């Protein structure tokens, strides 16, 4: 912890971009004010050093839980996992990324015109993902949970208004394809999420968060396309035969 206290905020964010979230929550400037140490920053504000260090430690200890056996997880629990982990992540990250991308577009857009296109693509993705997740949460996932309940309690499955579950699944998979393609364009425009040499800390953090967002999206789509949807189709077939 002594090393962290003596590091500048800019160095900490460069080492682990996730710490930017902690500084932002405390209105500590990690971009233009990134040359100050944590000790200097807390001295200017009504913040306890130990509390800030604990928050940084907690965020650095986070690990991605991608080793769970999702193939054997009951489908109702899998839908809950996708909602609580991936849907909530998207909802939390979109406002932050909108803010960062708009800021770097305004400051660096003249020298890096690709930022305008990246911003447009992300805004389109944010809107489409919001609608996509609502369709899952209000239509598809509740039906999957009804199927699980019917199978578990030996009940007759009430027919849905959309016919076979294959119909909404096809819509969801088209949405996935569209967002995958949109982020491939963002990745190409951003040079693989590698910021240019003249990038400020906000620029670097924005690209790091974009990369993290894409990684989460890939896991999100994998869980649905490759695990949830095929298993849901099999379950519907078993219940109807």
C-alpha positions as a Markdown table, in Angstrom:
| # | Residue | x | y | z |
|---|---|---|---|---|
| 1 | Unk | 0.0 | 0.0 | 0.0 |
| 2 | Unk | 3.0 | 2.3 | 0.6 |
| 3 | Unk | 3.9 | 2.1 | -3.1 |
| 4 | Unk | 0.3 | 3.0 | -4.1 |
| 5 | Unk | 0.2 | 6.0 | -1.8 |
| 6 | Unk | 3.4 | 7.4 | -3.4 |
| 7 | Unk | 2.3 | 6.7 | -7.0 |
| 8 | Unk | 0.6 | 9.4 | -9.0 |
| 9 | Unk | -3.0 | 8.9 | -9.8 |
| 10 | Unk | -2.1 | 8.9 | -13.5 |
| 11 | Unk | 0.3 | 6.1 | -12.9 |
| 12 | Unk | -2.3 | 4.0 | -11.0 |
| 13 | Unk | -4.9 | 4.4 | -13.8 |
| 14 | Unk | -2.3 | 3.6 | -16.4 |
| 15 | Unk | -1.4 | 0.4 | -14.5 |
| 16 | Unk | -5.0 | -0.6 | -13.9 |
| 17 | Unk | -7.7 | 1.4 | -15.8 |
| 18 | Unk | -10.4 | 0.0 | -13.4 |
| 19 | Unk | -9.1 | 2.4 | -10.7 |
| 20 | Unk | -10.4 | 5.3 | -12.8 |
| 21 | Unk | -13.9 | 4.3 | -11.5 |
| 22 | Unk | -12.8 | 4.9 | -7.9 |
| 23 | Unk | -11.3 | 8.4 | -8.6 |
| 24 | Unk | -14.3 | 9.4 | -10.7 |
| 25 | Unk | -16.6 | 8.5 | -7.9 |
| 26 | Unk | -14.7 | 10.9 | -5.6 |
| 27 | Unk | -14.4 | 13.6 | -8.2 |
| 28 | Unk | -10.6 | 13.2 | -8.4 |
| 29 | Unk | -9.3 | 14.2 | -11.7 |
| 30 | Unk | -7.1 | 11.4 | -13.1 |
| 31 | Unk | -6.6 | 13.0 | -16.4 |
| 32 | Unk | -5.3 | 16.6 | -16.3 |
| 33 | Unk | -4.7 | 16.2 | -12.5 |
| 34 | Unk | -3.1 | 12.8 | -12.8 |
| 35 | Unk | 0.3 | 14.1 | -11.7 |
| 36 | Unk | -0.8 | 14.3 | -8.0 |
| 37 | Unk | -0.3 | 11.4 | -5.6 |
| 38 | Unk | -3.2 | 9.8 | -3.7 |
| 39 | Unk | -2.0 | 11.5 | -0.5 |
| 40 | Unk | -2.0 | 14.9 | -2.2 |
| 41 | Unk | -5.5 | 14.3 | -3.7 |
| 42 | Unk | -7.2 | 13.3 | -0.4 |
| 43 | Unk | -5.5 | 16.2 | 1.4 |
| 44 | Unk | -7.5 | 18.6 | -0.8 |
| 45 | Unk | -10.8 | 16.8 | -0.2 |
| 46 | Unk | -12.7 | 15.5 | 2.8 |
| 47 | Unk | -11.7 | 11.9 | 2.0 |
| 48 | Unk | -10.1 | 9.3 | 4.3 |
| 49 | Unk | -7.0 | 7.9 | 2.8 |
| 50 | Unk | -7.7 | 4.4 | 4.3 |
| 51 | Unk | -11.2 | 4.4 | 2.7 |
| 52 | Unk | -9.8 | 5.3 | -0.7 |
| 53 | Unk | -7.1 | 2.7 | -0.5 |
| 54 | Unk | -9.6 | 0.0 | 0.5 |
| 55 | Unk | -11.8 | 0.9 | -2.5 |
| 56 | Unk | -8.8 | 0.6 | -4.8 |
| 57 | Unk | -7.8 | -2.7 | -3.3 |
| 58 | Unk | -11.4 | -4.1 | -3.7 |
| 59 | Unk | -11.6 | -3.1 | -7.4 |
| 60 | Unk | -8.2 | -4.6 | -8.1 |
| 61 | Unk | -9.2 | -7.9 | -6.5 |
| 62 | Unk | -12.1 | -8.3 | -8.9 |
| 63 | Unk | -11.8 | -11.4 | -11.1 |
| 64 | Unk | -14.0 | -12.4 | -14.0 |
| 65 | Unk | -16.0 | -15.5 | -13.1 |
| 66 | Unk | -15.9 | -17.3 | -16.4 |
| 67 | Unk | -15.0 | -20.7 | -15.1 |
| 68 | Unk | -18.5 | -21.6 | -13.8 |
| 69 | Unk | -20.0 | -24.7 | -15.3 |
| 70 | Unk | -22.8 | -23.0 | -17.2 |
| 71 | Unk | -23.7 | -26.1 | -19.2 |
| 72 | Unk | -25.0 | -27.7 | -16.1 |
| 73 | Unk | -26.5 | -24.6 | -14.5 |
| 74 | Unk | -30.4 | -24.7 | -14.4 |
| 75 | Unk | -31.8 | -22.5 | -17.2 |
| 76 | Unk | -33.7 | -20.2 | -14.8 |
| 77 | Unk | -30.4 | -19.6 | -12.8 |
| 78 | Unk | -28.5 | -19.0 | -16.1 |
| 79 | Unk | -31.0 | -16.3 | -17.1 |
| 80 | Unk | -30.6 | -14.7 | -13.7 |
| 81 | Unk | -26.8 | -14.8 | -14.0 |
| 82 | Unk | -27.0 | -13.2 | -17.4 |
| 83 | Unk | -29.3 | -10.4 | -16.1 |
| 84 | Unk | -27.4 | -9.8 | -12.9 |
| 85 | Unk | -23.9 | -9.9 | -14.3 |
| 86 | Unk | -24.0 | -8.9 | -18.0 |
| 87 | Unk | -27.2 | -6.9 | -18.3 |
| 88 | Unk | -26.4 | -4.8 | -15.2 |
| 89 | Unk | -22.8 | -4.4 | -16.5 |
| 90 | Unk | -24.0 | -2.9 | -19.8 |
| 91 | Unk | -26.5 | -0.6 | -18.0 |
| 92 | Unk | -23.7 | 0.7 | -15.6 |
| 93 | Unk | -21.0 | 1.1 | -18.3 |
| 94 | Unk | -23.0 | 2.8 | -21.0 |
| 95 | Unk | -23.4 | 6.2 | -19.2 |
| 96 | Unk | -19.7 | 6.2 | -18.3 |
| 97 | Unk | -18.5 | 5.3 | -21.8 |
| 98 | Unk | -20.9 | 7.9 | -23.3 |
| 99 | Unk | -19.3 | 10.6 | -21.1 |
| 100 | Unk | -15.7 | 9.5 | -21.8 |
| 101 | Unk | -16.2 | 9.1 | -25.6 |
| 102 | Unk | -17.9 | 12.4 | -25.9 |
| 103 | Unk | -15.2 | 14.1 | -24.0 |
| 104 | Unk | -12.3 | 12.7 | -26.0 |
| 105 | Unk | -14.2 | 13.4 | -29.2 |
| 106 | Unk | -14.6 | 17.0 | -28.2 |
| 107 | Unk | -10.9 | 17.4 | -27.2 |
| 108 | Unk | -9.1 | 15.1 | -29.7 |
| 109 | Unk | -11.7 | 14.8 | -32.5 |
| 110 | Unk | -9.9 | 17.3 | -34.8 |
| 111 | Unk | -6.6 | 15.3 | -34.8 |
| 112 | Unk | -8.4 | 11.9 | -34.6 |
| 113 | Unk | -11.6 | 12.1 | -36.7 |
| 114 | Unk | -12.2 | 8.4 | -36.2 |
| 115 | Unk | -13.4 | 9.3 | -32.7 |
| 116 | Unk | -16.5 | 10.8 | -34.2 |
| 117 | Unk | -17.4 | 7.5 | -35.9 |
| 118 | Unk | -16.5 | 5.5 | -32.8 |
| 119 | Unk | -18.8 | 7.7 | -30.8 |
| 120 | Unk | -21.7 | 7.3 | -33.3 |
| 121 | Unk | -21.2 | 3.5 | -33.4 |
| 122 | Unk | -21.2 | 3.2 | -29.6 |
| 123 | Unk | -24.3 | 5.4 | -29.2 |
| 124 | Unk | -26.1 | 3.2 | -31.7 |
| 125 | Unk | -25.0 | 0.1 | -29.9 |
| 126 | Unk | -26.1 | 1.5 | -26.5 |
| 127 | Unk | -29.6 | 2.1 | -27.8 |
| 128 | Unk | -29.9 | -1.3 | -29.5 |
| 129 | Unk | -28.6 | -3.1 | -26.5 |
| 130 | Unk | -31.0 | -1.4 | -24.2 |
| 131 | Unk | -34.0 | -2.6 | -26.3 |
| 132 | Unk | -32.4 | -6.0 | -26.7 |
| 133 | Unk | -32.0 | -6.6 | -23.0 |
| 134 | Unk | -35.6 | -5.4 | -22.3 |
| 135 | Unk | -37.0 | -7.9 | -24.8 |
| 136 | Unk | -35.0 | -10.7 | -23.1 |
| 137 | Unk | -36.1 | -9.6 | -19.6 |
| 138 | Unk | -39.7 | -9.0 | -20.4 |
| 139 | Unk | -40.4 | -11.8 | -23.0 |
| 140 | Unk | -37.8 | -14.5 | -23.5 |
| 141 | Unk | -36.3 | -15.0 | -20.1 |
| 142 | Unk | -39.7 | -15.2 | -18.3 |
| 143 | Unk | -40.9 | -17.8 | -20.8 |
| 144 | Unk | -37.7 | -19.9 | -20.2 |
| 145 | Unk | -38.4 | -19.7 | -16.4 |
| 146 | Unk | -41.9 | -20.9 | -17.0 |
| 147 | Unk | -40.5 | -23.8 | -19.0 |
| 148 | Unk | -38.2 | -24.7 | -16.1 |
| 149 | Unk | -41.1 | -24.5 | -13.6 |
| 150 | Unk | -43.3 | -26.7 | -15.9 |
| 151 | Unk | -40.6 | -29.3 | -16.2 |
| 152 | Unk | -39.7 | -29.2 | -12.5 |
| 153 | Unk | -43.3 | -29.5 | -11.3 |
| 154 | Unk | -44.6 | -31.7 | -14.1 |
| 155 | Unk | -47.0 | -29.0 | -15.3 |
| 156 | Unk | -48.4 | -28.4 | -18.8 |
| 157 | Unk | -46.6 | -25.6 | -20.5 |
| 158 | Unk | -48.9 | -22.7 | -21.3 |
| 159 | Unk | -48.5 | -21.7 | -25.0 |
| 160 | Unk | -46.7 | -18.4 | -25.6 |
| 161 | Unk | -48.0 | -15.6 | -27.8 |
| 162 | Unk | -44.9 | -15.8 | -30.0 |
| 163 | Unk | -45.3 | -19.5 | -30.9 |
| 164 | Unk | -42.1 | -21.5 | -30.7 |
| 165 | Unk | -39.2 | -20.2 | -28.6 |
| 166 | Unk | -37.2 | -20.4 | -31.8 |
| 167 | Unk | -38.9 | -17.2 | -33.0 |
| 168 | Unk | -37.6 | -14.8 | -30.3 |
| 169 | Unk | -34.3 | -16.6 | -30.2 |
| 170 | Unk | -33.8 | -15.9 | -33.9 |
| 171 | Unk | -34.5 | -12.2 | -33.2 |
| 172 | Unk | -32.0 | -12.2 | -30.3 |
| 173 | Unk | -29.3 | -13.9 | -32.4 |
| 174 | Unk | -29.7 | -11.3 | -35.2 |
| 175 | Unk | -29.3 | -8.6 | -32.6 |
| 176 | Unk | -26.1 | -10.3 | -31.4 |
| 177 | Unk | -24.8 | -10.5 | -35.0 |
| 178 | Unk | -25.4 | -6.7 | -35.4 |
| 179 | Unk | -23.7 | -5.7 | -32.2 |
| 180 | Unk | -20.8 | -8.1 | -32.9 |
| 181 | Unk | -20.3 | -6.4 | -36.3 |
| 182 | Unk | -20.6 | -2.9 | -34.8 |
| 183 | Unk | -17.9 | -3.6 | -32.2 |
| 184 | Unk | -15.7 | -5.1 | -34.9 |
| 185 | Unk | -15.8 | -1.7 | -36.6 |
| 186 | Unk | -15.1 | 0.0 | -33.3 |
| 187 | Unk | -12.1 | -2.2 | -32.7 |
| 188 | Unk | -10.8 | -1.5 | -36.2 |
| 189 | Unk | -11.3 | 2.2 | -35.9 |
| 190 | Unk | -9.6 | 2.3 | -32.5 |
| 191 | Unk | -6.6 | 0.3 | -33.8 |
| 192 | Unk | -7.5 | -2.6 | -31.5 |
| 193 | Unk | -8.3 | -0.3 | -28.6 |
| 194 | Unk | -4.8 | 1.0 | -28.6 |
| 195 | Unk | -4.7 | 4.8 | -27.9 |
| 196 | Unk | -2.4 | 7.0 | -29.9 |
| 197 | Unk | 0.8 | 8.5 | -28.5 |
| 198 | Unk | -0.8 | 11.9 | -27.8 |
| 199 | Unk | -3.7 | 10.3 | -25.8 |
| 200 | Unk | -4.5 | 11.7 | -22.4 |
| 201 | Unk | -5.5 | 9.5 | -19.5 |
| 202 | Unk | -9.2 | 9.9 | -20.3 |
| 203 | Unk | -8.5 | 8.7 | -23.8 |
| 204 | Unk | -6.7 | 5.7 | -22.5 |
| 205 | Unk | -9.4 | 4.8 | -20.0 |
| 206 | Unk | -12.1 | 5.2 | -22.6 |
| 207 | Unk | -10.4 | 2.7 | -24.9 |
| 208 | Unk | -9.7 | 0.3 | -22.1 |
| 209 | Unk | -13.3 | 0.4 | -21.1 |
| 210 | Unk | -14.4 | -0.1 | -24.7 |
| 211 | Unk | -12.2 | -3.2 | -24.8 |
| 212 | Unk | -13.7 | -4.4 | -21.5 |
| 213 | Unk | -17.2 | -3.7 | -22.8 |
| 214 | Unk | -16.5 | -5.8 | -25.9 |
| 215 | Unk | -15.0 | -8.7 | -23.8 |
| 216 | Unk | -18.2 | -8.7 | -21.7 |
| 217 | Unk | -20.4 | -8.6 | -24.8 |
| 218 | Unk | -18.5 | -11.6 | -26.2 |
| 219 | Unk | -19.1 | -13.6 | -23.0 |
| 220 | Unk | -22.7 | -12.4 | -22.9 |
| 221 | Unk | -23.4 | -13.6 | -26.4 |
| 222 | Unk | -21.5 | -16.8 | -25.9 |
| 223 | Unk | -23.7 | -17.7 | -22.9 |
| 224 | Unk | -26.9 | -17.1 | -24.9 |
| 225 | Unk | -26.0 | -18.3 | -28.4 |
| 226 | Unk | -24.0 | -21.4 | -27.4 |
| 227 | Unk | -25.6 | -22.4 | -24.1 |
| 228 | Unk | -28.9 | -20.8 | -23.1 |
| 229 | Unk | -30.7 | -20.8 | -26.5 |
| 230 | Unk | -29.9 | -24.4 | -27.6 |
| 231 | Unk | -30.8 | -25.8 | -24.2 |
| 232 | Unk | -34.0 | -23.8 | -24.1 |
| 233 | Unk | -35.0 | -25.2 | -27.5 |
| 234 | Unk | -34.3 | -28.7 | -26.3 |
| 235 | Unk | -36.4 | -28.1 | -23.2 |
| 236 | Unk | -39.3 | -26.7 | -25.2 |
| 237 | Unk | -39.2 | -29.8 | -27.5 |
| 238 | Unk | -39.2 | -32.2 | -24.5 |
| 239 | Unk | -42.2 | -30.4 | -22.9 |
| 240 | Unk | -44.2 | -30.5 | -26.1 |
| 241 | Unk | -43.6 | -34.1 | -26.8 |
